[in-house]
Amino acid sequence: MRSLEFRSHRLAEVQEFLSWAYAPIRLGNHGHAVGVQVERISSDGLSMDRLDVDSTLSYDAAALGRVCLITVHHGAVADTTTGRRVVHGPGETFLLAQPDRPCTGELCAARCTVTLFDPGLLDQVAEGAVPSGGPVRFTGQQPVDAAANRSLGVTVSFLRDHVLAGPDGNNLVVETAVRHLAAVTLSALPNTTMDDGLGWPGNHDAGPETLRRATAFIEDNAHRDIGLADIAAAVFVTPRAVQYAFSRHADTTPLGYLRRVRLFHAHTDLVAATPHGASVITIAARWGFNHQGRFAAAYRAAYGVSPSATLRAGPDQTAESLQTEQPPPLTARAGIPGSGPP
């Protein structure tokens, strides 16, 4: 690992350093004094900077030639690259610009993490998943949804604080982590692997093996706040490939399967509980069901009775005390009889 630090209140020095660290850049401070601090930690193919700007600093930079992700921790970053002003605040992670395009904007008393890696990693991870062929291209700068934003931010933090900041010399860990970052980036940001195209994107990525790994991840992590981006990143394929795998081989969706697994766990907890020791609300919330009406309807559709009836029956209930309708089968790994998805 390599590290360096930079601090300056002189605009000319800041511009010279940032031009070296990123790409040729022009800065403006609107006539106000500005202090900039950069702490960089890097390894082959990846660099991560803690960038702190104590005032407002405008930038006009040439193409970086790398994927550049900005994670905002404090203040704001106002991006004007596309001609309109888009302000990103704390908790947001976004793509600064296409790797081969210039970028403009303002750092507004911002503290952020700047993550850069080789765009060639995207093609390695995608493995021909672009329906029209050719290299991966981003089609948007912001994550597809809140779960994708959260997944990308968590991955950046883990790499910065635990992988690059860990013991030196373990290149395999770093290489694996960087590939994982590329996979999460593909899962989170709009790109050409998500295009409709005319057929399956990467048939091998939408096959039974992807389904097996995705269902295993879902079953092991159903207690966590996960979404499509997390599932796709965990199995190193694109979100579209995961969706196709479930559609083709299980006749459901990834999130539909996640709800099924959570419903099964809620049912198991209700069967094992007593009315005096638990409530339907707490058990439902434990498994991510925060709308009681929708949970009750889904539970009744799967098990033929209300969740409160299951709870009242207590742990000594027999199969005959409930209606016989069973939930759709999960995989055998989850302990439910049935073959599961083929």
N, C-alpha and C positions, 0 to 999 in steps of 0.2 A: 504494500500500500504506500501511497505517497500523499503528503499533505503540505499545504502552504497557507499562509495568512497574509492578508493585505488590509491596510487601513489608511485612509487619507481624507482630508478635507479640501484638497486642491483638485479642481475639476479637470485640469489637464492631466494630472497623474491618474485620476480615476479613469478617464477616457483611454489613456494609453494601456492601463492594465486590463480593462474590459475588452479592448480590441485584441489584446493578446489572448485572453482567456476564452473568448467566445468567437468574435468576428469583428472586422472593421466596424466601428460604431461612432456615431456623433451624439453627444450628450448636451442637454440644456438644463439649467437650474433656475430659469426665470428670474435671475438676478439675486436669488437667495443663497445663503451659505448652505452647503450640503456635505454631510459626512457619509462615507461608504465603507463598509467592512465586509470582507469576503473570507470565509474559511472553507478551503477546498480539501476534500479527501477523494482520492481516485485510485483506480486500478486499470489494467488494460481493458479498453472498450467502454469504461464507465467513469464518469466524474460526477460528484455531487457537491454543490456549494451551498453554504449558508450565507445568504446575501442579505445585508441589513442596510437600508437607506433611511436616514433620519429626517429627510424632507422630501420635496417633490423633485423628481429627476426624470426628464423626458429622454427617450432614446430613439434612434433611427439606425438600425443595424443591418448589415449585409446578411446574406444567407449563411446559416451556421454550418450546414452540411451534416448536421446530426439531429436526432430527435431531441427536442428540448421541452421538458415538462416543468411547469412552474407550480409549486404548491405554496399557497399563501397562508401564512401563520398570523400575520398582523398587518394592519393597514390595508392597502388595496393596490392592485395592478390594473391599469386601464389600457386595454389592448385596442389599437386603432389600425391593425394590420389590414383588415378587410375594407377599410373606409368608414366603418361605423365604430362608435366607442362602446366597448363591452367591458364593464367593470367586474373584476373578480375579487372577492373578499375572503376573509379567513375561512379555512376549511375546504376551499376549492382547489382542485388540481386541473390544469388545462394545458393544451399544446400551444406553445408560443407561436409557431408558424410551421408551414411545410418545411422540411429540411433544406430544400433548394430555393426557398423564397425569403426575401428580406422581411423585416418586421419593424413595427413602430408602436410607440405607446408611452405610458408614464408609470413610474414607480412612485406611489403616493405614501410616503412614510412607511414603506413596506419592509417586512421581514419575511423572507420566503426561502424555500429550498429549490435550487435549480439543478435538475437532473438531465444529464446528456449521455446519449449512447448512440452507437452506430446504427443507422437505419437498415443496414443489411441484415441485422438480427430479425427484423420483422419478417423478411422473406424466408429466413431459415425456419422460423416458428410456424409461419403460415403454410409452408410446404405446398405451394400450388393451389391454395384455397381461393384465389381470385378467380371468379367465374369467367371473366373475359381474358384471363391470362395476364402476363406481365407482372411487374413488381407491385407491392402493396403501396397504396396511396391513401393518405388521410382525406376524408371528405368533410371533416368538421374538426373544430378545436376543443369542444367541450364534451365531457362524458355523456353517454347516452341517457343516463338517469342517475338518481341520487345514490343508488347502491353501487353503480359503476364508479362514481366519483369517490365514494368511501373506500372501495376496494383498491383503487389506484393510489389514494393517499396513504393507506395503511401499508401498501407494498413499498412505496417510497420511504416511509419512515423506518420500516424494518431493514431495508438495505442500508440506509444511512446510519442507523443507530446500532445495528447488531451484526451486519455482514462486513461493511467496510470498516467499521470501528472495532471489529473483532481482531483476534490474533492474526499477525501477518503470515503469509506463506501458503495459505490454503486456497490455491488457485481454482481447484475444482468447485469449492463452495461458491466462490465469486462468480465463476462462469455459469453455474447452475442458477444462481440468483439473478444474474443479468438476463438469462433466457426467460426466467419466470417473469421478470419485469416486462420484457417484450411481449410475452403472452398476455399479461394483464392489460398492457396498453392496447393491444389489438382487441381485447374483450371490452374495454371501456370506451375507447374513442371511435367515432364513426370512421369507417375505412372501406376500401373496395372489397374486402373479404365479406362484407355484409350486403353487397349488392345482390339483387334478385337473380340476374343472369338468366340463363336458359336451362340450367340443370343443377344438380347437386354440387356444392362447392367442395371439392376434394372428397370424392366418394369414400376413400379410405378413412377420412376423418369423421364421416357420418355413419360409421359401421358399428357392429355389435360391441367391439372392444371399447370404443368411445362410450357407448351406453353403459357398459359394465363399470368402467372407471367413474363415470359421472354418477351412477346410482350409488356406488360405494362411497363417494365423497358426500353425497347428499345424506345418506344414512348415518355417516359418522359425524356430520356437522349440522344436523337438523335443529339442534338446540341453539345454534348461532344465527345471527342476523345476516344471512347470505342471500344473494340474488344470482341472476343468470351470469353476470360478469365473473363472480367468484367461482361458479361451477366451471365455466369455460376455462378460466385461468388455471384452475387446479388440475385439469386434464390436458392442458397445453394444446387446446384447439380454439377455434373461433366460436363466438356465441351462436352463429348461424349453424355451424357444424353440430353443436350440441342439440339445437332445436330440431334439426333434420334427423339426428340419431334417434331422438325420442319419438318423433312423428313416424318414422319409417319402421322402427322396431318395437315400439311400445304403445303406439296409438295414444300418446298423451304428450304433454309439454314438460320441460324440466321443472317449471314452477308448479305445475299440476302434480307432478310426482312428489315434489317437496311437501306440498300440502297433504298429500296422501300419507307420507311418512309421519308428518307431525300429527295428523289425525289419529294414526295408529298409536303413537306414543301417548297422546292425550287419553285415548280409550284405555290403554294399559294402566295409566295412573288412576283413572276414575274407578276401574275395577278393583284396584288394590287399596283404594282409600276408603275412609269411613266418613259419613256426613259430619261427624263432630271434629274430624281432624283435617278436613280440606274443604274447598268449595269449587264449584264448576268454574267460577271466574278465575281463581288463582291457577288452576290446572290449565285452563285454556290459554291464559296469558303466558304461562311458562313455555308453551309451544307456539307462541307467535300469533294466537287468535285473539285479537283485541276487540273485535266486534262480536258481541255475544249472540246476536240474532243470526248472523251468518254462520258462526260456529255451530249453533244448535241445529240449523237447517242442514249443514253438511254432515254433522254427526248422525242425525236421524236418517238421512239418505243412505249413509254407509252401514249403520248398525240397527236401523229399524226402531229405535227407541230414542228418547231424549237423553242428553248427558246427565240431567238431574236424576232420571230413573236409574241409570247405571250406578250413579253415586249412592243413591238410597239403598240399592240392593246390597251394597257392601262387598267385602272381599270373599264372602262365602257363597256368592251367587253362583248358580249353575247355568249351563248353556241354555237349558230349557226355560229359565226365568226371563230370558230375553228372546226377542224375535230372532229367527234364524238367518236373516239376511246378513251376509258378510261383506266386508269392504273389498274393493278390488285387490287382487293379490299383489303383495310386494315381492321383492326378491327373497329367495330362500335364506339369504344372509341375514335378513331382518327377523327371521324366526316365524314367518307366516307361511302356513302350508300353501302349496301351489307352485307352479313352475316359474312364476314371475315373468318378466319380459324375456322374449326369446333371444 
